[in-house]
């Protein structure tokens, strides 16, 4: 999925997957420019379409532990 918001491109195809939530359907990514976002896949229970939620670096750091499936290490994801 690809969206442009506030002049930033958020693309699940070209961004780095940081991790997936155990519950499934929610994925955290980092763009090549260093922006972070969460991709919410289609919900089978509610029928909502997929959507992208841009988040700040600090929010991504706080939520990193929640995205434990296929998770990158903290250093790989945030360079620290």
C-alpha positions, 0 to 999 in steps of 0.5 A, spaced: 500 500 500 502 506 498 499 513 500 502 520 500 501 524 506 503 531 508 508 531 502 511 524 505 511 517 501 509 511 505 509 505 501 509 498 504 513 495 498 519 500 499 519 501 506 523 497 511 518 492 516 520 493 523 515 488 526 508 485 526 503 485 532 502 478 534 494 479 533 496 480 526 494 485 521 498 491 524 505 492 521 510 498 523 515 500 517 521 505 516 521 509 510 528 510 506 527 517 509 527 515 516 519 516 517 515 511 521 508 509 520 504 503 522 500 499 516 493 496 518 491 491 514 483 490 512 479 488 518 475 481 517 471 483 523 469 490 521 470 490 514 474 497 514 479 498 508 487 498 510 490 504 512 496 508 514 498 511 520 504 516 520 508 516 527 513 520 530 520 516 531 519 517 539 512 513 538 515 508 534 521 507 539 515 506 545 511 501 540 517 497 538 516 491 543 509 491 541 511 489 534 514 482 536 513 478 530 519 478 524 522 484 529 528 488 527 533 489 533 532 496 536 539 498 533 537 496 526 530 499 526 533 506 530 540 506 529 542 506 536 
